[in-house]
Amino acid sequence: MSVHVSERTPTPVPLRFLELAASIDEAATRAAANTIPKSYRFVLGVQMADAGNELAEYADLSQEFYPSSALAAFERKKCYSQAIARAKTLKRIMRKAVRLGIAPADRFERLLSDIGEFVDCARGLKKGVKVKGIESAEDAIRWHKAQIEALDALESGDVAPC
């Protein structure tokens, strides 16, 4: 008896996402310090190091939001989007350094491949964010409507003050 398992792309693992973020941060800092000449270090090197640092910060921050509510799920997705944006910024800065002839392209090959894997992983994780627990978007809307009604009742004087 054989069991057929359909082939599919596995869900990205958050641990790999965090490992890639840390490795990109370290590599970007190393590249900014060693690959970019001193005359351009303030102009491009600092931007590279900052983009790598922010990428790692957003990756870490995304893990702080457990998607137990619609708002937390939204915040986690927002962190993934910000991390992707920082990865693209880092790529743009490296391409600019190569285009201007400041740094050789072969110095950035490994970092660029890591950034590509990071972006793919972040997009996969972003798609997989679902609200876990009892609260859904409809529950949050109902709760907020009830709060608005309670405030309206206070404003109209229908409720006696405590």
Contacts in CASP RR format, 6 or more apart in sequence:
PFRMAT RR
TARGET T0000
AUTHOR 0000-0000-0000
METHOD contacts of the structure
MODEL  1
MSVHVSERTPTPVPLRFLELAASIDEAATRAAANTIPKSYRFVLGVQMAD
AGNELAEYADLSQEFYPSSALAAFERKKCYSQAIARAKTLKRIMRKAVRL
GIAPADRFERLLSDIGEFVDCARGLKKGVKVKGIESAEDAIRWHKAQIEA
LDALESGDVAPC
11 124 0 8 1.000
11 128 0 8 1.000
12 120 0 8 1.000
12 121 0 8 1.000
12 122 0 8 1.000
12 124 0 8 1.000
12 125 0 8 1.000
14 63 0 8 1.000
14 125 0 8 1.000
16 121 0 8 1.000
17 59 0 8 1.000
17 118 0 8 1.000
17 121 0 8 1.000
17 122 0 8 1.000
17 125 0 8 1.000
18 59 0 8 1.000
18 60 0 8 1.000
18 63 0 8 1.000
20 114 0 8 1.000
20 117 0 8 1.000
20 118 0 8 1.000
20 121 0 8 1.000
21 55 0 8 1.000
21 56 0 8 1.000
21 59 0 8 1.000
21 60 0 8 1.000
21 83 0 8 1.000
21 118 0 8 1.000
22 56 0 8 1.000
23 114 0 8 1.000
24 52 0 8 1.000
24 55 0 8 1.000
24 56 0 8 1.000
24 87 0 8 1.000
24 90 0 8 1.000
24 111 0 8 1.000
24 114 0 8 1.000
24 115 0 8 1.000
24 118 0 8 1.000
25 52 0 8 1.000
25 53 0 8 1.000
25 55 0 8 1.000
25 56 0 8 1.000
27 110 0 8 1.000
27 111 0 8 1.000
27 114 0 8 1.000
28 48 0 8 1.000
28 49 0 8 1.000
28 51 0 8 1.000
28 52 0 8 1.000
28 53 0 8 1.000
28 55 0 8 1.000
28 90 0 8 1.000
28 111 0 8 1.000
29 48 0 8 1.000
29 49 0 8 1.000
29 52 0 8 1.000
29 53 0 8 1.000
31 48 0 8 1.000
31 94 0 8 1.000
31 103 0 8 1.000
31 107 0 8 1.000
31 108 0 8 1.000
31 111 0 8 1.000
32 41 0 8 1.000
32 44 0 8 1.000
32 45 0 8 1.000
32 46 0 8 1.000
32 48 0 8 1.000
32 49 0 8 1.000
33 41 0 8 1.000
33 45 0 8 1.000
33 49 0 8 1.000
35 97 0 8 1.000
35 103 0 8 1.000
35 104 0 8 1.000
35 107 0 8 1.000
35 108 0 8 1.000
36 44 0 8 1.000
36 45 0 8 1.000
36 48 0 8 1.000
36 97 0 8 1.000
36 102 0 8 1.000
36 103 0 8 1.000
37 102 0 8 1.000
37 103 0 8 1.000
40 97 0 8 1.000
40 102 0 8 1.000
44 93 0 8 1.000
44 96 0 8 1.000
44 97 0 8 1.000
44 102 0 8 1.000
45 93 0 8 1.000
47 93 0 8 1.000
48 90 0 8 1.000
48 93 0 8 1.000
48 94 0 8 1.000
48 97 0 8 1.000
51 86 0 8 1.000
51 89 0 8 1.000
51 90 0 8 1.000
51 93 0 8 1.000
52 86 0 8 1.000
52 90 0 8 1.000
54 82 0 8 1.000
54 86 0 8 1.000
55 83 0 8 1.000
55 86 0 8 1.000
55 87 0 8 1.000
55 90 0 8 1.000
55 118 0 8 1.000
58 79 0 8 1.000
58 80 0 8 1.000
58 82 0 8 1.000
58 83 0 8 1.000
58 86 0 8 1.000
59 79 0 8 1.000
59 83 0 8 1.000
59 122 0 8 1.000
61 79 0 8 1.000
62 76 0 8 1.000
62 79 0 8 1.000
62 80 0 8 1.000
62 83 0 8 1.000
62 125 0 8 1.000
65 72 0 8 1.000
65 73 0 8 1.000
65 75 0 8 1.000
65 76 0 8 1.000
65 79 0 8 1.000
66 72 0 8 1.000
66 132 0 8 1.000
67 73 0 8 1.000
67 76 0 8 1.000
67 129 0 8 1.000
67 130 0 8 1.000
67 131 0 8 1.000
67 132 0 8 1.000
68 131 0 8 1.000
68 132 0 8 1.000
68 133 0 8 1.000
68 135 0 8 1.000
69 131 0 8 1.000
69 135 0 8 1.000
69 140 0 8 1.000
70 131 0 8 1.000
70 135 0 8 1.000
70 136 0 8 1.000
70 137 0 8 1.000
70 140 0 8 1.000
71 140 0 8 1.000
73 129 0 8 1.000
73 130 0 8 1.000
73 131 0 8 1.000
76 129 0 8 1.000
77 126 0 8 1.000
77 129 0 8 1.000
80 122 0 8 1.000
80 123 0 8 1.000
80 125 0 8 1.000
80 126 0 8 1.000
80 129 0 8 1.000
81 126 0 8 1.000
83 118 0 8 1.000
83 122 0 8 1.000
84 119 0 8 1.000
84 122 0 8 1.000
84 123 0 8 1.000
84 126 0 8 1.000
87 115 0 8 1.000
87 116 0 8 1.000
87 118 0 8 1.000
87 119 0 8 1.000
87 122 0 8 1.000
88 119 0 8 1.000
90 115 0 8 1.000
91 112 0 8 1.000
91 115 0 8 1.000
94 103 0 8 1.000
94 108 0 8 1.000
94 111 0 8 1.000
94 112 0 8 1.000
97 103 0 8 1.000
97 108 0 8 1.000
98 104 0 8 1.000
98 105 0 8 1.000
98 108 0 8 1.000
131 137 0 8 1.000
153 159 0 8 1.000
END
